[in-house]
Amino acid sequence: MSFANCGLPFYVGDVIEDERALLMASPELFWQRFSIRVFTNTEVVSIDRQRGQVAVQELESGQPRIERYDSLVLAPGAAPIRPRVTGTGLAGVFSVRNIPDSRGIRSWISSRNPRTAVVVGGGFIGLEMAENLARRGLAVTVLEKLPQVMASLDPEMAVPIHTHLTTEGVALHLNDGLASIQELPERGLVVVAESGARLQADLVILALGVKPDVGLARDAGLAIGARGGIVVDDQMRTSDPHIWAVGDAVEVPDVVTGQETVLPLAGPANRQGRVAAESIAGRRTAFRGVQATAVVGVLGLTVASTGASEKGLRRAGVSNFQSVYLHPGHHAGYYPGAKPIHLKLLFSNIDGRILGAQAVGCEGVEKRIDVIATAIQFGGTVHHLAEAELCYAPQFGAAKDPVNLAGMLAQNVLNGDMPVADWHALGDTSALLLDVREPGEFADGHVPNALNIPLSQLRIRHGELPVDRDIWVYCGVGQRAYYAVRFLAQCGYRASNLSGGYATYLAARDAGVAP
Ligand SMILES: Cc1cc2nc3c(=O)[nH]c(=O)nc-3n(C[C@H](O)[C@H](O)[C@H](O)COP(=O)(O)OP(=O)(O)OC[C@H]3O[C@@H](n4cnc5c(N)ncnc54)[C@H](O)[C@@H]3O)c2cc1C
């Protein structure tokens, strides 16, 4: 009972060597501490709501039995999506949901000595599996139907992950779906993609996402929502007042968009369990909803996000928002070893309310996203981020922490001090593109058709610029362009900052969202 699903990829990767470490509790412990009887190897097969009982089957003996309830909690989790293609049942093809799955993968690795693996799906479980299989020495290819991994991120924010995976030797096969899996006559399998591409694999992991396991609930006539999860109220009560449901199986409101969502993550599942227990015990506690705070490690890179993405906001019909990009070091630049964090902050352009953030980097990434997540929880604005008093010593952060900087940048936009231009609109603008980096940087690469006047010469040469045309300014990461925009605005030019600078341009271009 209560095994650590989140540890399964690391058990495959041998980071967790002893399977027993994955077991968080045992039936004996539950009985000793709480007088709670736990029946393992026992499946609930149906619910009789009129009689208040469930029909169960003991899986080892095949023995059926009835259990009575006054209050029933459903926590069946989510099941891996099995694609409807041939070959998913072949030996050597695995999903990763439970300990037997990961035990199977481990024993396949030790007995068959596979050299190549294809991971189908570039979500967080797919990437964790890719990391752990690479750690075991396999040559890994990730097959992903979308043009990007980590669909929860905006496309340009996934680009550093693509670069990092490729650098670390994980091959990416994007924009292509799974068509079938076939057995090769001599050895191994071949994963056939929709494009016809054939990817050889001694081991295949299916990580195409999960869907709420609602069979029992549906058969019992409980309401199932549009997103496919069990419908619950804020006390986790289903459409039957005697039945509660929690975890990956339920639909809950997204606190940013207000729309129902399914979010198969462990933190919300645990909080929902507490809310349901309090509700059953007669205390009215409300579940506030979810904001999709998540983190994943990918071969030394950390990817974290909270709240809505830009595409999520657009999907939800929200248009009154703005974004800023920044690439600060994870600690003070003068202290050795500072590594960049690529950060995108989304906020309401009406009142500055924080709507979401995404960050990618090597260190200190999840700390910044956790701070922003907490601010979102308390209805915080970008002004709160600018004012946040955070830990600082040179080896940990900066006197202006990346979180402060993100808030200050957003304030500059809201105050009108720094109009921002959107990289996405680069193809449709008649604005003059002004690159204010030094000539050497410009020579190393620049946005096509950009004019180069370095910031260091701008106060002398600004007369070369048109006063009657929009000027979109960029530099390396956005800071020099900010100084340039301020100066040009004071001289009467119509200048805007291309947020995030050339670093964001390269990501947006590689993601196909900028020309
Ligand atoms: C490989 C992997 C890695 C993950 N990593 C992370 C992570 O890093 N961070 C994070 O936040 N989340 C992670 N998750 C998600 C997290 O594990 C889930 O969100 C969480 O476990 C959900 O809890 P739950 O109780 O709803 O479902 P589960 O933990 O899945 O538990 C459901 C249980 O119900 C049992 N069950 C189902 N149907 C029946 C039935 N009819 N009768 C009796 N028993 C039944 C199942 O066997 C299972 O034991 C990961 C998941 C996986 C699979």
The ligand as an SDF file (V2000), in Angstrom:
LIG
                    3D

 53 58  0  0  0  0  0  0  0  0999 V2000
    6.0580    7.3990  -12.5600 C   0  0  0  0  0  0  0  0  0  0  0  0
    5.3290    8.4940  -11.8370 C   0  0  0  0  0  0  0  0  0  0  0  0
    6.0420    9.5720  -11.3480 C   0  0  0  0  0  0  0  0  0  0  0  0
    5.3680   10.5970  -10.6990 C   0  0  0  0  0  0  0  0  0  0  0  0
    6.1020   11.6600  -10.2180 N   0  0  0  0  0  0  0  0  0  0  0  0
    5.4610   12.6780   -9.5970 C   0  0  0  0  0  0  0  0  0  0  0  0
    6.1830   13.7800   -9.0730 C   0  0  0  0  0  0  0  0  0  0  0  0
    7.4240   13.8310   -9.1520 O   0  0  0  0  0  0  0  0  0  0  0  0
    5.4880   14.7890   -8.4820 N   0  0  0  0  0  0  0  0  0  0  0  0
    4.1260   14.7430   -8.3510 C   0  0  0  0  0  0  0  0  0  0  0  0
    3.5370   15.6680   -7.7920 O   0  0  0  0  0  0  0  0  0  0  0  0
    3.4180   13.6960   -8.8210 N   0  0  0  0  0  0  0  0  0  0  0  0
    4.0460   12.6630   -9.4330 C   0  0  0  0  0  0  0  0  0  0  0  0
    3.3310   11.5880   -9.8940 N   0  0  0  0  0  0  0  0  0  0  0  0
    1.8690   11.6160   -9.7400 C   0  0  0  0  0  0  0  0  0  0  0  0
    1.4700   11.1370   -8.3540 C   0  0  0  0  0  0  0  0  0  0  0  0
    2.0610    9.8950   -8.1180 O   0  0  0  0  0  0  0  0  0  0  0  0
   -0.0340   11.0500   -8.2920 C   0  0  0  0  0  0  0  0  0  0  0  0
   -0.5570   12.3280   -8.4990 O   0  0  0  0  0  0  0  0  0  0  0  0
   -0.5280   10.5460   -6.9380 C   0  0  0  0  0  0  0  0  0  0  0  0
    0.0140    9.2860   -6.6530 O   0  0  0  0  0  0  0  0  0  0  0  0
   -2.0470   10.4610   -6.9600 C   0  0  0  0  0  0  0  0  0  0  0  0
   -2.5150    9.8420   -5.8120 O   0  0  0  0  0  0  0  0  0  0  0  0
   -3.8650    9.0080   -5.8530 P   0  0  0  0  0  0  0  0  0  0  0  0
   -4.0580    8.5070   -4.4690 O   0  0  0  0  0  0  0  0  0  0  0  0
   -4.9280    9.7830   -6.5010 O   0  0  0  0  0  0  0  0  0  0  0  0
   -3.5610    7.8030   -6.8540 O   0  0  0  0  0  0  0  0  0  0  0  0
   -2.4920    6.6380   -6.7710 P   0  0  0  0  0  0  0  0  0  0  0  0
   -1.3230    7.0350   -5.9690 O   0  0  0  0  0  0  0  0  0  0  0  0
   -2.2690    6.2230   -8.1830 O   0  0  0  0  0  0  0  0  0  0  0  0
   -3.2380    5.4960   -5.9830 O   0  0  0  0  0  0  0  0  0  0  0  0
   -4.3600    4.8410   -6.5100 C   0  0  0  0  0  0  0  0  0  0  0  0
   -4.4110    3.4470   -5.9240 C   0  0  0  0  0  0  0  0  0  0  0  0
   -5.7150    2.9190   -6.0840 O   0  0  0  0  0  0  0  0  0  0  0  0
   -5.6120    1.5620   -6.4540 C   0  0  0  0  0  0  0  0  0  0  0  0
   -6.8590    1.1780   -7.1300 N   0  0  0  0  0  0  0  0  0  0  0  0
   -7.3370    1.6100   -8.3220 C   0  0  0  0  0  0  0  0  0  0  0  0
   -8.5290    1.0520   -8.5900 N   0  0  0  0  0  0  0  0  0  0  0  0
   -8.8340    0.2540   -7.5450 C   0  0  0  0  0  0  0  0  0  0  0  0
   -9.9380   -0.5980   -7.2380 C   0  0  0  0  0  0  0  0  0  0  0  0
  -10.9550   -0.7290   -8.0600 N   0  0  0  0  0  0  0  0  0  0  0  0
   -9.9070   -1.2840   -6.0890 N   0  0  0  0  0  0  0  0  0  0  0  0
   -8.8740   -1.1470   -5.2110 C   0  0  0  0  0  0  0  0  0  0  0  0
   -7.8140   -0.3650   -5.4600 N   0  0  0  0  0  0  0  0  0  0  0  0
   -7.7930    0.3320   -6.5970 C   0  0  0  0  0  0  0  0  0  0  0  0
   -4.3900    1.5520   -7.3650 C   0  0  0  0  0  0  0  0  0  0  0  0
   -3.8760    0.2290   -7.4580 O   0  0  0  0  0  0  0  0  0  0  0  0
   -3.4570    2.4910   -6.6300 C   0  0  0  0  0  0  0  0  0  0  0  0
   -2.6870    1.8310   -5.6720 O   0  0  0  0  0  0  0  0  0  0  0  0
    3.9690   10.5340  -10.5420 C   0  0  0  0  0  0  0  0  0  0  0  0
    3.2530    9.4310  -11.0210 C   0  0  0  0  0  0  0  0  0  0  0  0
    3.9190    8.4200  -11.6540 C   0  0  0  0  0  0  0  0  0  0  0  0
    3.1310    7.2410  -12.1600 C   0  0  0  0  0  0  0  0  0  0  0  0
  1  2  1  0
  2  3  1  0
  2 52  2  0
  3  4  2  0
  4  5  1  0
  4 50  1  0
  5  6  2  0
  6  7  1  0
  6 13  1  0
  7  8  2  0
  7  9  1  0
  9 10  1  0
 10 11  2  0
 10 12  1  0
 12 13  2  0
 13 14  1  0
 14 15  1  0
 14 50  1  0
 15 16  1  0
 16 17  1  0
 16 18  1  0
 18 19  1  0
 18 20  1  0
 20 21  1  0
 20 22  1  0
 22 23  1  0
 23 24  1  0
 24 25  2  0
 24 26  1  0
 24 27  1  0
 27 28  1  0
 28 29  2  0
 28 30  1  0
 28 31  1  0
 31 32  1  0
 32 33  1  0
 33 34  1  0
 33 48  1  0
 34 35  1  0
 35 36  1  0
 35 46  1  0
 36 37  1  0
 36 45  1  0
 37 38  2  0
 38 39  1  0
 39 40  1  0
 39 45  2  0
 40 41  1  0
 40 42  2  0
 42 43  1  0
 43 44  2  0
 44 45  1  0
 46 47  1  0
 46 48  1  0
 48 49  1  0
 50 51  2  0
 51 52  1  0
 52 53  1  0
M  END
$$$$
